[in-house]
């Protein structure tokens, strides 16, 4: 039977700052621009979680999308929404709060839960703005 991919979208709002403490203030602003704002800045993020698997013979689905939403919300959104990524999110501690690192961190929070429901996590895509997103495929 063919492998099928299904995606769930969730949203969250969060603040962060891109800042490398090893660098001077000038270099941080040169590299990160306004993302290095001393008083943080925020985004209205969109999160796309894609899972893959074979449709169940009885339901025709690879996962119950309501269940996928619960997994994402309990393991990720509740930890990120209206939080400061640099200060408030345990799985981001000690990491640069970039969209790329956020995508990798989210993967780590949900991959096993999804696998325990009979399918595999294919990708985590985090849209920081309408023009910028990062996608992680678990590689």
RAFENTA-V714864 format. One record per backbone hydrogen bond with DSSP energy under -1.0 kcal/mol. CO is the residue of the C=O (numbers start at 1). NH is the residue of the N-H. E is the energy in kcal/mol with one decimal. If there is no record, write none. Layout:
BEGIN
co=CO nh=NH e=E
co=CO nh=NH e=E
END
This chain:
BEGIN
co=4 nh=53 e=-2.0
co=6 nh=51 e=-2.7
co=8 nh=49 e=-2.7
co=10 nh=47 e=-3.3
co=12 nh=45 e=-2.1
co=13 nh=82 e=-3.8
co=14 nh=43 e=-2.4
co=15 nh=85 e=-3.1
co=16 nh=41 e=-1.3
co=20 nh=23 e=-1.9
co=24 nh=28 e=-2.4
co=25 nh=29 e=-2.4
co=26 nh=30 e=-2.2
co=27 nh=31 e=-2.7
co=28 nh=32 e=-3.1
co=29 nh=33 e=-1.4
co=32 nh=35 e=-1.9
co=33 nh=36 e=-2.1
co=34 nh=37 e=-1.5
co=35 nh=18 e=-2.7
co=37 nh=40 e=-2.1
co=41 nh=16 e=-2.7
co=43 nh=14 e=-1.8
co=45 nh=12 e=-1.7
co=46 nh=127 e=-3.4
co=47 nh=10 e=-2.6
co=48 nh=125 e=-2.8
co=49 nh=8 e=-2.5
co=50 nh=122 e=-3.1
co=50 nh=123 e=-1.8
co=51 nh=6 e=-2.4
co=52 nh=120 e=-2.8
co=53 nh=4 e=-3.3
co=56 nh=60 e=-2.5
co=61 nh=56 e=-2.8
co=64 nh=68 e=-2.3
co=65 nh=69 e=-2.2
co=66 nh=70 e=-2.0
co=67 nh=71 e=-2.6
co=68 nh=72 e=-2.5
co=69 nh=73 e=-2.8
co=70 nh=74 e=-3.0
co=71 nh=75 e=-2.4
co=72 nh=76 e=-1.9
co=72 nh=77 e=-2.0
co=73 nh=78 e=-2.8
co=76 nh=79 e=-1.2
co=76 nh=80 e=-1.4
co=77 nh=81 e=-3.1
co=80 nh=83 e=-1.6
co=83 nh=15 e=-2.6
co=84 nh=88 e=-3.3
co=89 nh=92 e=-2.0
co=90 nh=93 e=-1.3
co=92 nh=95 e=-1.9
co=96 nh=98 e=-1.9
co=98 nh=102 e=-2.1
co=99 nh=103 e=-2.3
co=100 nh=104 e=-1.8
co=101 nh=105 e=-2.5
co=102 nh=106 e=-2.6
co=103 nh=107 e=-2.0
co=104 nh=108 e=-1.9
co=105 nh=109 e=-1.2
co=106 nh=110 e=-1.3
co=107 nh=111 e=-2.5
co=110 nh=114 e=-2.2
co=111 nh=115 e=-2.2
co=112 nh=116 e=-2.1
co=114 nh=117 e=-1.6
co=114 nh=119 e=-1.1
co=115 nh=118 e=-1.8
co=120 nh=52 e=-2.9
co=123 nh=50 e=-2.6
co=124 nh=136 e=-2.8
co=125 nh=48 e=-3.1
co=126 nh=134 e=-2.2
co=127 nh=46 e=-1.7
co=132 nh=128 e=-1.9
co=132 nh=129 e=-1.6
co=134 nh=126 e=-2.9
co=136 nh=124 e=-2.2
END
